[in-house]
Amino acid sequence: VLYSITGLSLIILTNNSLTGTISTSVGNLDLLTDFWLSDNNFIGSIPSEVGRLSLLENLLLEKNQLTGPIPSEVGNLQSLNFTTLSNNLLTGAIPTSFFSLPNLEILYIENNTLSGNIPTEISNAPELRDLYLTGNILSGEIPEIPPGSLLTLEELLLSFNNLTGNMPSSICALRNDTIPSGSLISLHADCVIPPEPPEITCAVGCCTTCTGG
């Protein structure tokens, strides 16, 4: 019944004990700006029909038991500003389509079982402020970013993954008085010693918190 009320702009049902799956009929709510289902017991996958919500600004699905991949159709959400899918059981790669969204400022997808590399496309996100990737099984090296990108980024959390190599100097530069200047305040990575060398090698003054992955 809920998904048949096509005039809805807000669905805020956080912190209940709701169960079941997220209906594919959510895609019919073309006026929806806020979809909040955090802190419930939803199972199943995030339906690709979410990508039809062209006015959606805030997508909060954290702390459920959602499984499967994040649908690439999230790249259709041109109004999206804030997304948290944290603390679920999501798998697969991080959709590169997230980073083409013109208004996305906050992306929390930590504490899932996402795998693969960190997309090089992160540098395309024009307004990204917080990117939380902690507690997944991401692997490979952290990508370099072109000069002048991610200047709005304030928090980049990468701890407790399987990432290796050096923290790119282009990301460390966001912590310094670069021209144009970056905004990076918090940079977390698996750079604790031992082991020697650590999983991620950070230059002095670069990472703000070192953990052991």
Secondary structure, DSSP 4 states (H G I P E B T S, - for coil): -GGG-TT--EEE--SS--EEE--GGGGG-TT--EEE--SSEEEEPPPGGGGG-TT--EEE--SSEEEEPPPGGGGG-TT--EEE--SSEEEEPPPGGGGG-TT--EEE--SSEEEEPPPGGGGG-SS--EEE--SSEEEEEPPP--TT-STT--EEE--SSEEEEEPPHHHHGGGS--SS-----EEEES--SSSSS-SEE--TTT-SEE---
